[in-house]
Amino acid sequence: MTYAVDPHVVMMVIGIEIPLSQSLKDKRSVIRSLKDRINRRFSVSIAELKPLDNWQSAYLGFAMIGDNRVLLESTFQHIETIIVDHPEVKGVQKQIEFL
C-alpha cells in the first residue's frame, strides 16, 4: 500500500522514581496528575507499564503517530519536561523509538 504522506510512529518509555510515595494510592495520584496534565495538552496515548505494584517507581509508555517527525520529537520533549518538572518525581530514565 502506498501512502500520500510519510507516517511516523513514535514510542517512548519513561521510568520515574516517586520517593515520597508511601502507598499505591500515593503513586496513582502522581501518575494520574501527570497523565491528566499531558492529555490536556497533547493528543498522545499513555499507559502505565509493569511493574504496577511498586510504590515508588513507575514506567509510563507513550505513543503517537503523525506525518511531521520534527513536531513529534518536539511533543515528546515537552512531555519529558512536564514529567521532569513534576515536584514529586525524581530520577527520570527515557527510551524513545521512531518507527
Secondary structure, DSSP 8 states (H G I E B T S, - for coil): ---SS--EEEEEEEEEE-TT--SHHHHHHHHHHHHHHHHHH---EEEEES--S-TTEEEEEEEEEES-HHHHHHHHHHHHHHHHH-TT-EEEEEEEEE-
